[in-house]
């Protein structure tokens, strides 16, 4: 399934963001109900292995772990797209969601970016790998990494080292409030 959307305005990004946040609220109600009605073991098995949540953005069924990971990355991508619209007023912003190949963010004007949400930017060298990938693209006019990490406060020094080593890739750490605000 192709998971690429071309946005022509920040308003389109805001609509999708509100839909995703509303789905997160609905999903949390479903989770609470499931925990109340099933045994812990069967609930956790279902969340790991069964396709229990429908991702409304792309209409596919996912296990809860996939849904959780993808949803937070979607939110980072939408924030990034909005930020790029505000800063550069591009013709459009293309977002490659999920496992779609290519850069996560790109514009006709040569702006590229990678987006992710992780528990630690050091995990699997995610931040450094994304920065190196962007660094190697000599055609791009602007290069960005947007990310959310719940442990960012403990990882500032690492992020600062990466920023210093690769100054032509701008790193943007998002707060939880920025990630989850209903309006951009």
C-alpha positions as CSV (number, residue, x, y, z in Angstrom):
1,X,0.0,0.0,0.0
2,X,1.3,3.4,-1.0
3,X,1.6,5.7,2.0
4,X,2.5,8.9,0.4
5,X,0.4,12.1,0.6
6,X,1.0,15.4,-1.1
7,X,-0.2,18.3,1.0
8,X,-0.9,21.7,-0.6
9,X,-1.6,23.6,2.6
10,X,-1.0,23.6,6.3
11,X,-4.7,23.3,6.8
12,X,-4.7,19.9,5.2
13,X,-2.0,18.8,7.7
14,X,-4.1,20.2,10.6
15,X,-7.2,18.2,9.6
16,X,-5.2,15.0,9.4
17,X,-3.6,15.7,12.8
18,X,-7.0,16.3,14.5
19,X,-8.3,13.0,12.9
20,X,-5.3,11.1,14.3
21,X,-5.6,12.6,17.7
22,X,-9.3,11.8,17.8
23,X,-8.6,8.2,16.8
24,X,-6.0,8.0,19.6
25,X,-8.8,9.0,22.1
26,X,-11.1,6.3,20.6
27,X,-8.4,3.7,20.7
28,X,-7.7,4.4,24.4
29,X,-11.3,3.7,25.2
30,X,-11.2,0.4,23.3
31,X,-8.0,-0.5,25.2
32,X,-9.6,0.2,28.6
33,X,-12.6,-1.9,27.6
34,X,-10.5,-4.8,26.5
35,X,-8.4,-4.7,29.7
36,X,-11.6,-4.8,31.8
37,X,-13.1,-7.7,29.9
38,X,-10.2,-10.0,29.2
39,X,-7.3,-11.5,31.1
40,X,-4.0,-9.7,31.0
41,X,-2.3,-12.4,29.1
42,X,-4.9,-12.5,26.3
43,X,-5.0,-8.7,26.1
44,X,-1.3,-8.5,25.7
45,X,-1.2,-11.3,23.2
46,X,-3.9,-9.6,21.1
47,X,-2.0,-6.3,21.2
48,X,1.2,-7.9,20.0
49,X,-0.1,-10.4,17.4
50,X,-3.6,-9.6,16.4
51,X,-4.8,-6.8,14.1
52,X,-7.0,-5.1,16.7
53,X,-6.8,-1.4,15.5
54,X,-7.8,0.2,12.2
55,X,-5.4,2.9,11.1
56,X,-8.0,5.4,9.7
57,X,-5.4,7.3,7.7
58,X,-4.7,4.4,5.4
59,X,-7.6,2.1,6.3
60,X,-5.5,-0.9,7.3
61,X,-5.7,-3.1,10.3
62,X,-2.7,-3.2,12.6
63,X,-1.6,-4.8,15.8
64,X,-1.6,-2.3,18.6
65,X,2.3,-2.1,18.8
66,X,2.5,-1.2,15.0
67,X,-0.4,1.3,15.4
68,X,1.3,2.9,18.4
69,X,4.7,3.3,16.6
70,X,3.2,4.5,13.4
71,X,0.8,7.0,15.0
72,X,3.5,8.9,16.8
73,X,5.7,9.0,13.7
74,X,2.7,10.3,11.7
75,X,2.3,13.1,14.2
76,X,6.0,14.0,13.9
77,X,5.7,14.1,10.1
78,X,2.6,16.3,10.2
79,X,4.4,18.7,12.6
80,X,7.4,18.8,10.3
81,X,5.2,19.4,7.2
82,X,3.5,22.3,9.0
83,X,6.8,23.8,10.1
84,X,8.2,23.6,6.6
85,X,5.1,25.4,5.2
86,X,5.5,28.1,7.8
87,X,9.2,28.6,7.2
88,X,9.5,28.2,3.4
89,X,6.0,28.5,1.9
90,X,6.7,25.6,-0.6
91,X,4.4,24.7,-3.4
92,X,3.5,21.5,-1.6
93,X,4.9,19.1,1.0
94,X,5.0,15.4,0.3
95,X,5.0,13.1,3.3
96,X,6.0,9.4,3.0
97,X,4.4,7.8,6.0
98,X,5.3,4.5,7.6
99,X,7.6,2.3,5.6
100,X,7.2,4.1,2.3
101,X,10.6,4.4,0.6
102,X,12.2,7.8,0.1
103,X,12.6,10.7,2.4
104,X,9.9,11.2,4.9
105,X,9.5,14.8,3.9
106,X,10.2,16.4,0.5
107,X,9.2,19.5,-1.4
108,X,9.7,20.6,-5.1
109,X,12.0,23.3,-3.8
110,X,14.6,20.8,-2.6
111,X,13.7,20.5,1.1
112,X,14.2,17.0,2.5
113,X,13.7,15.6,6.0
114,X,13.4,12.5,8.1
115,X,10.9,12.1,11.0
116,X,10.6,9.6,13.8
117,X,9.4,9.1,17.4
118,X,11.5,6.9,19.7
119,X,12.2,6.1,23.3
120,X,15.8,7.0,22.7
121,X,17.6,8.7,19.8
122,X,20.6,6.5,20.5
123,X,18.5,3.3,19.8
124,X,19.9,1.6,16.7
125,X,21.8,4.9,16.0
126,X,18.5,6.1,14.5
127,X,19.4,9.8,14.7
128,X,22.9,9.5,13.3
129,X,21.8,7.2,10.5
130,X,19.1,9.6,9.4
131,X,21.5,12.6,9.6
132,X,24.1,10.7,7.5
133,X,21.5,9.8,4.9
134,X,20.5,13.4,4.5
135,X,24.1,14.6,4.7
136,X,24.9,12.6,1.6
137,X,22.2,14.2,-0.6
138,X,24.1,17.1,-2.2
139,X,21.2,18.2,-4.3
140,X,19.0,19.2,-1.4
141,X,18.7,22.9,-0.5
142,X,17.6,22.3,3.1
143,X,17.9,19.2,5.3
144,X,16.0,18.5,8.5
145,X,15.4,15.8,11.0
146,X,12.3,16.1,13.2
147,X,12.0,13.8,16.1
148,X,10.3,13.1,19.4
149,X,12.1,11.2,22.2
150,X,10.7,11.0,25.6
151,X,14.3,10.8,27.0
152,X,15.5,13.9,25.2
153,X,16.5,15.7,28.4
154,X,19.0,12.9,29.1
155,X,20.3,12.8,25.5
156,X,20.9,16.5,24.9
157,X,24.7,16.2,24.8
158,X,24.5,13.4,22.2
159,X,22.1,15.5,20.0
160,X,24.4,18.5,20.4
161,X,27.4,16.4,19.3
162,X,25.5,15.3,16.2
163,X,24.4,18.9,15.5
164,X,28.0,20.0,15.7
165,X,29.4,17.2,13.5
166,X,26.8,17.7,10.8
167,X,25.9,21.5,10.7
168,X,24.1,21.4,7.4
169,X,21.4,19.1,8.8
170,X,19.1,20.9,11.1
171,X,17.8,18.8,14.1
172,X,14.4,19.6,15.6
173,X,13.4,17.9,18.8
174,X,9.7,18.1,19.5
175,X,8.1,18.3,22.9
176,X,5.1,16.1,23.7
177,X,2.9,19.2,23.7
178,X,4.1,20.1,20.2
179,X,3.5,16.5,19.1
180,X,0.0,16.3,20.4
181,X,-1.5,19.8,20.1
182,X,-4.7,19.7,18.1
183,X,-3.9,22.8,16.0
184,X,-0.6,23.6,14.3
